[in-house]
Amino acid sequence: MAGLRTETDLLGQRALPADALYGIHTARALENFSLSGRAVHSGLIHAYGQVKLAALTTIHALGVGGWQETPDRFAAMERAASELSDGLLDAHILVDALQGGAGTSLNMNVNEVIANRALQLIGQAPGRYDLISPLDDINRYQSTNDTYPTAVRVAAIRGVQRLEERLVLLQENFQALEKKFEGVVKVGRTQYQDAVLTTLGREMSAYAEAINRDRWRVYKCVERLRVVNLGGTAIGTGLAAPRQYIFQVVDRLREITGLGLARAENLVEATQNCDVFVEVSGILKASAVNLIKISGDLRLLSSGPDAGLGEIRLPPRQAGSSIMPGKINPVIPEAATQAALLVCAHDQAITGAASLGSLELNAFLPLIADSLLHSIDLLANACEMLARHCVAGIEADSERCRQTVEGATALVTALLPALGYETATRVAAEAAASGQTVREIVLAQGLLDAATLDSLISPEAVCRLGSPEIPQ
C-alpha cells in the first residue's frame, strides 16, 4: 500500500507509515501499553541517546563493528544518537512511561529511531534495515538490561544536580530572612501552645539549616548513582560482547556525559538489584518531609491575618476566593506541600517495585525510573517556586509579634532568672485570671523596672545559648 512499509518480527508483520522513525517493536508496545498516557521522561530519553552514542563510538574505535568500510553509515548512526541525546528526536519516542519488559519497549523505540534517522541521513528510506539495523547495529553488544538502568542513572544524576541548585536557592533565601528578622522577638510554640521567646530570624535559621542538610544529602546521591552496569548485557556476564568493549564503554560514556561514572565491579549484582534507587528515593523523601513541615509552618505563621497568628505576611500571588472578598491564600506553600506529598507516594512505589525484582533482573524498572525522575523534578520545581514566589518576599509583622510577646504568659519564662520560679508562676496565674499582661503586672508590683524587663526579652537575651552565668 502506498505510504506504508511492512516490518517483520517474531510475532509476524505490521504495516507502518512509510516515513515513521519508529518500527514494529514500538508499534507492538503502543498496542500493549496504554497505561499512564504520559511520555517517557525526557531526561531518560536524552540519557539513552548518550548510552547508545557511547556504545557506537566504542565499537567503532575497536574496529569490530564492520563500519570502517562504510564510514557514512557510522557517521549517520553517530549523528542520529547525538540528535536523540540533544532532544531533537523526543517526538519519535512514543512508548508509554510505564511498560512491561523491564524497559525493552523503550530500548527498542530508541534503537528504531536512531536506525531510521541514520537511514534518512544517508539518503535511504526508513525500514532499510539491511543497511542499518536497529538490532544488529544500534543494539550491538547491548541489552535492555544494561542500557536502561545505566540511562536511568545518568538521567537521575543530572536531575539531582539540578535539585541541589534549587535547594541552595531556597537555603539562601531563608538565610537572608534569618538576618532580616534577627531583631524580631516573638513567642516560640511547642505542641501549638506558647512556650518561650525566640526571634523570627532564629526560626528562619532552622529552616535554612534543614534545607542545607537536604542539599548535602542530595549532593551525595551522585556517589550512589555513578556506578553503572553498562557492558554487562543480559544478566551481567557480558554475554555476546567483546571484553575490550566491556572495559571501554563506560569510559566512553563518562567522556560523553562529563559525569564521574564507573563500571560496577560485580556486573551481575548491579544488574539484579535496585536498592540504590530506593536509597536515593529515601533521601528525596526526607527532603520532601522537610518541605512539608516548612510549608506548613509558613501557612501557620501567616494565618489570619487578623484572626490567626499573622506574624509574617506572605507575598500575595492571587485572589483566594470566588465568594470572600479580600481573601488571599498561601497558595505557594500549599502547592509545594502537594508536590512533596507526591514524592512520598513515589517513594512507596519505588520501594515496592525494587523489592519485586527476582533472580537476575528487576522487571519493574520503568516504574522505578518514572517515579524517581519525576520525584526529582517535583522537588526541584517546588524548591524554586517556594524560594522565588514565597520566601523571597516574606515580611514580618513586627508589631503583631511585639503585641503577642507582651500579651503572652510565655513572656514570664524569660523572667525566670530574675523572678524565680514561684514568683514567675504567680505572675503568670494573675495574668491569666485578670486579663492584664505579664509586663503590666511585673511593673505595677515593682518586681522589675522597665529597663531590666526589656533586657530580659531582648533579641540578644532570647537567642543566647543557655544562661550566661552559673547560678549560685
C-alpha positions in Angstrom: 0.0 0.0 0.0 1.2 3.5 -0.8 2.5 5.4 2.2 3.1 2.3 4.2 6.0 -0.1 4.8 5.9 -3.6 6.2 8.2 -4.8 9.0 8.5 -8.3 10.5 9.3 -9.6 14.0 9.0 -12.8 15.9 5.2 -12.5 16.0 4.5 -11.6 12.4 4.2 -8.5 10.3 2.9 -5.0 10.8 2.2 -2.2 8.3 3.7 1.1 9.4 3.7 4.7 8.0 6.5 4.7 5.4 8.2 7.7 6.9 7.9 6.7 10.6 11.1 6.7 12.5 9.7 4.0 14.9 9.4 0.4 13.9 7.4 -2.8 14.6 8.7 -3.2 18.2 7.4 0.3 19.1 4.1 -0.5 17.3 3.7 -3.6 19.4 4.4 -1.5 22.6 1.8 1.1 21.6 -0.8 -1.7 21.2 0.1 -3.3 24.5 0.8 -0.5 27.0 -1.8 2.3 27.2 -1.2 2.9 30.9 -0.2 6.3 32.1 -0.8 8.2 29.0 2.5 10.0 29.6 5.6 10.1 27.6 8.9 8.7 28.8 10.7 11.3 30.9 12.8 13.5 28.6 15.9 13.2 30.8 15.8 9.4 30.3 15.4 9.7 26.6 18.4 12.0 26.3 20.5 9.8 28.6 19.6 6.8 26.5 20.9 8.7 23.4 24.2 9.2 25.2 24.4 5.5 26.2 23.8 4.5 22.6 26.4 7.0 21.4 28.9 5.6 23.9 28.3 2.1 22.6 28.5 3.0 19.0 31.7 5.0 19.3 33.4 2.3 21.4 32.6 -0.4 18.9 33.9 1.8 16.1 37.1 2.6 17.9 37.7 -1.1 18.5 37.2 -1.7 14.8 34.8 -4.6 15.4 31.5 -3.3 14.0 32.4 -3.7 10.4 31.7 0.0 9.9 35.1 1.1 8.8 34.4 0.1 5.2 31.2 2.3 5.1 32.2 5.4 7.2 29.0 7.2 6.1 26.9 4.6 7.9 28.8 5.1 11.2 28.7 8.9 10.8 25.0 8.7 10.3 24.4 6.5 13.3 26.7 8.7 15.5 24.8 11.8 14.4 21.4 10.2 15.0 22.4 9.1 18.5 23.7 12.6 19.2 20.4 14.1 18.0 18.5 11.9 20.4 20.7 12.9 23.3 20.3 16.6 22.3 16.5 16.3 22.5 15.9 16.7 18.8 14.0 13.3 18.4 11.8 13.3 21.5 8.7 13.4 19.4 9.5 10.0 18.0 9.8 8.2 21.4 6.2 7.1 21.6 6.1 4.3 24.1 4.2 4.8 27.4 6.3 5.7 30.5 5.0 2.5 32.1 5.6 -0.7 30.3 6.2 -4.4 30.8 9.5 -6.0 29.9 12.0 -4.1 32.1 12.2 -1.3 29.6 12.6 -3.3 26.4 10.0 -1.3 24.7 11.9 2.0 25.3 15.2 0.4 24.3 13.7 -0.8 21.0 11.9 2.5 20.4 15.3 4.2 20.8 17.1 1.6 18.6 14.5 2.0 15.8 14.5 5.8 15.9 18.3 6.0 15.8 18.5 3.5 12.9 15.8 5.1 10.8 17.1 8.6 11.4 20.5 7.4 10.4 19.0 5.9 7.2 17.5 9.3 6.4 20.8 10.9 6.9 22.4 8.7 4.2 19.5 9.3 1.9 17.7 6.0 2.4 14.1 5.3 3.4 13.2 4.3 7.0 12.9 0.5 7.3 16.0 -0.4 5.2 17.4 -2.5 8.0 19.7 -4.4 5.6 21.7 -1.2 5.6 21.4 -0.1 9.2 19.7 -2.4 11.7 18.1 -1.4 15.0 19.3 -4.7 16.5 22.5 -5.7 14.7 23.9 -2.2 14.6 22.3 0.2 17.1 21.9 -2.5 19.8 25.2 -4.3 19.1 26.8 -5.7 22.3 24.0 -4.4 24.4 20.8 -5.4 26.2 17.9 -3.5 27.7 19.2 -4.9 31.0 22.4 -2.9 31.0 21.5 0.1 28.8 18.2 1.0 30.5 19.4 1.1 34.2 22.5 3.0 33.0 20.4 5.6 31.3 18.2 5.9 34.4 21.3 6.6 36.5 22.7 9.2 34.1 19.3 10.9 34.0 19.0 10.8 37.8 22.4 12.3 38.3 21.6 15.2 36.1 18.3 15.6 38.0 19.8 15.6 41.5 22.4 18.1 40.3 19.6 20.4 39.3 17.8 19.7 42.5 20.9 20.6 44.5 21.0 24.0 42.8 17.3 24.6 43.7 17.9 23.6 47.3 20.8 26.1 47.5 18.5 28.8 46.2 15.9 28.0 48.9 18.5 27.8 51.6 20.0 31.2 50.7 16.5 32.8 50.7 15.9 31.5 54.3 19.4 32.7 55.3 18.5 36.2 54.0 15.4 36.1 56.2 17.4 34.9 59.2 19.5 38.1 59.0 16.5 40.4 58.1 14.4 39.2 61.1 17.1 38.7 63.7 15.7 41.5 65.8 12.1 40.5 65.8 11.3 38.8 69.1 8.3 36.5 69.1 6.6 33.7 71.0 8.0 30.2 70.3 5.5 27.4 70.4 5.6 23.7 71.2 2.6 21.4 70.6 0.6 24.5 69.3 1.0 26.1 72.8 3.0 29.1 73.9 6.5 28.0 75.1 9.4 30.5 75.4 10.5 33.6 73.5 12.6 33.4 70.4 13.2 35.5 67.3 11.7 35.2 63.9 15.2 35.2 62.5 16.1 32.1 64.5 13.0 30.3 63.2 14.2 31.1 59.7 17.7 29.9 60.5 16.2 26.5 61.4 14.6 26.2 58.0 17.8 27.2 56.3 19.8 24.5 58.2 17.2 21.8 57.4 17.4 22.7 53.7 21.2 22.7 53.9 21.2 19.2 55.3 18.9 18.2 52.4 21.3 19.8 50.0 24.3 17.8 51.2 22.3 14.5 51.3 21.2 15.1 47.7 24.7 16.0 46.7 25.9 12.6 48.0 23.3 10.9 45.8 25.7 11.2 42.9 28.1 8.8 44.6 25.3 6.2 44.9 24.2 6.6 41.2 27.5 6.8 39.4 28.2 3.0 39.4 26.6 1.5 36.2 26.3 -1.9 34.7 26.8 -1.0 31.1 28.7 -3.8 29.3 27.0 -6.5 31.4 24.5 -7.1 28.6 21.7 -9.5 29.6 22.4 -10.5 33.2 25.8 -9.0 33.9 28.0 -11.7 32.4 28.7 -9.6 29.3 27.3 -12.3 27.0 28.0 -11.6 23.3 30.1 -8.5 24.0 33.9 -8.4 23.4 35.9 -8.0 26.6 37.6 -4.8 25.3 34.2 -3.3 24.7 33.1 -4.1 28.2 36.3 -2.5 29.6 36.0 0.7 27.5 32.3 1.5 27.0 31.8 3.1 30.4 34.9 5.2 29.9 33.5 6.5 26.7 30.1 7.2 28.4 32.0 9.1 31.1 33.6 11.3 28.4 30.4 11.9 26.6 28.3 12.8 29.7 31.1 14.6 31.7 29.9 12.6 34.8 32.1 10.6 37.1 30.7 7.2 36.0 32.3 3.9 36.9 31.7 0.3 35.9 30.3 -1.9 38.7 32.8 -4.4 40.0 30.2 -7.0 40.1 28.0 -6.5 37.0 25.8 -9.5 37.8 24.9 -7.9 41.2 24.4 -4.5 39.6 22.0 -5.9 37.0 19.9 -7.7 39.6 19.4 -5.1 42.3 17.7 -1.7 42.5 18.3 -0.9 46.2 20.4 2.2 45.1 17.3 3.7 43.7 15.4 3.0 47.0 18.2 4.7 48.9 18.2 7.8 46.7 14.4 7.9 46.8 14.6 7.8 50.6 16.8 10.9 50.6 14.3 12.6 48.3 11.6 11.7 50.7 13.5 13.2 53.6 13.8 16.4 51.7 10.1 16.3 50.9 9.3 15.8 54.6 11.2 19.0 55.4 9.4 20.8 52.6 6.1 19.8 54.0 7.0 20.8 57.5 8.4 24.2 56.5 5.4 24.9 54.2 3.0 24.1 57.0 4.9 26.5 59.3 4.7 29.3 56.8 1.0 28.8 56.4 0.5 28.8 60.2 2.7 31.8 60.9 0.9 33.8 58.2 -2.6 32.6 59.2 -5.4 35.1 59.7 -4.1 37.6 59.1 -6.5 39.2 61.6 -7.8 36.2 63.5 -4.7 33.9 63.2 -1.1 34.2 64.2 -0.3 36.7 61.5 3.3 37.1 62.5 4.5 37.0 58.9 3.0 38.1 55.6 3.5 36.0 52.5 3.6 37.6 49.1 0.1 37.8 47.6 0.1 35.7 44.5 -3.6 35.5 43.5 -7.1 36.1 44.8 -8.1 33.5 47.3 -11.8 33.1 46.9 -14.7 33.4 44.5 -17.0 34.5 47.3 -15.0 36.1 50.1 -13.7 39.5 49.0 -10.1 40.3 50.0 -9.1 36.8 50.9 -5.5 35.8 50.0 -4.5 32.2 50.4 -1.0 30.7 51.0 -1.1 29.0 47.6 2.6 28.6 47.1 3.3 26.6 50.3 0.1 24.6 49.5 1.4 23.7 46.1 4.9 22.8 47.5 3.2 20.6 50.0 1.3 18.7 47.3 4.4 18.2 45.3 6.3 16.9 48.4 3.4 14.5 49.3 3.6 13.0 45.8 7.3 12.5 46.2 6.5 10.4 49.4 4.0 8.4 47.4 6.6 7.8 44.6 8.9 6.6 47.3 6.4 3.9 48.2 6.1 2.8 44.6 9.9 2.7 44.2 10.2 0.6 47.3 7.6 -1.9 46.2 9.0 -2.2 42.7 12.6 -2.6 43.8 11.6 -5.4 46.3 9.8 -7.3 43.5 12.9 -7.9 41.5 13.6 -11.6 41.0 16.7 -13.7 40.3 18.9 -11.9 37.7 16.7 -8.9 36.9 14.1 -6.4 38.1 11.2 -6.3 35.6 9.7 -3.2 37.2 12.4 -0.7 36.3 10.1 1.5 34.2 8.0 2.3 37.4 11.2 3.0 39.3 12.6 5.2 36.6 9.4 7.2 36.1 8.8 7.7 39.8 12.4 8.6 40.7 12.8 11.1 37.9 9.5 12.8 38.5 10.2 13.0 42.2 13.4 14.8 41.4 11.6 17.2 39.1 8.8 17.8 41.6 11.2 18.7 44.4 13.4 20.9 42.2 10.3 22.8 40.9 8.8 23.1 44.3 12.0 24.4 45.9 12.4 27.0 43.1 8.7 28.0 43.3 8.8 28.3 47.1 12.0 30.3 47.0 11.1 32.8 44.3 7.4 33.2 44.8 7.1 33.0 48.5 10.2 33.0 50.8 12.0 35.9 48.9 9.0 38.2 49.6 8.1 37.3 53.2 7.7 40.3 55.5 7.5 40.3 59.3 4.6 41.9 61.2 6.8 43.2 63.9 4.0 45.0 65.8 1.9 41.8 65.8 4.9 39.9 67.2 5.5 42.6 69.9 1.9 42.6 71.0 1.8 38.8 71.2 5.0 38.7 73.3 3.7 41.3 75.8 0.3 39.7 76.0 1.5 36.1 76.3 2.2 34.3 79.6 5.2 32.8 77.7 7.0 36.1 78.5 7.2 35.1 82.1 9.5 32.3 81.3 12.1 34.8 80.1 11.9 36.5 83.5 12.7 33.3 85.5 16.4 34.3 86.1 15.2 37.5 87.8 12.0 36.5 89.5 12.4 32.8 90.4 10.0 30.0 89.6 7.4 30.6 92.3 7.1 34.3 91.7 7.0 33.8 87.9 4.3 31.2 88.4 2.2 33.6 90.5 2.6 36.4 87.9 1.5 34.0 85.1 -1.6 32.9 87.1 -2.5 36.6 87.8 -2.1 37.5 84.2 -4.4 34.6 83.1 -7.0 35.5 85.7 -7.0 39.3 85.4 -6.5 39.9 81.7 -3.6 42.1 82.5 -0.3 41.4 80.6 2.7 40.0 82.4 4.5 43.2 81.7 1.8 45.3 83.4 1.8 43.1 86.5 5.6 43.0 86.9 5.9 46.8 86.5 2.9 47.5 88.7 4.2 45.3 91.6 7.7 46.7 91.3 9.2 43.2 90.6 11.4 44.6 87.9 12.0 48.0 86.3 11.2 48.5 82.6 14.9 48.6 81.5 15.6 45.3 83.2 12.5 43.7 81.8 13.3 44.9 78.3 16.8 43.5 78.6 15.5 40.1 79.6 13.3 39.9 76.5 15.7 41.5 74.0 16.7 39.6 70.8 20.2 39.0 72.4 18.7 37.6 75.6 16.2 35.2 74.0 18.7 33.9 71.5 21.5 33.4 74.0 22.6 29.8 74.4 21.7 29.0 77.9 22.3 31.3 81.0 25.4 33.4 80.9 26.3 32.6 84.5 26.2 29.5 86.7 23.5 30.0 89.4 25.0 30.2 92.9 
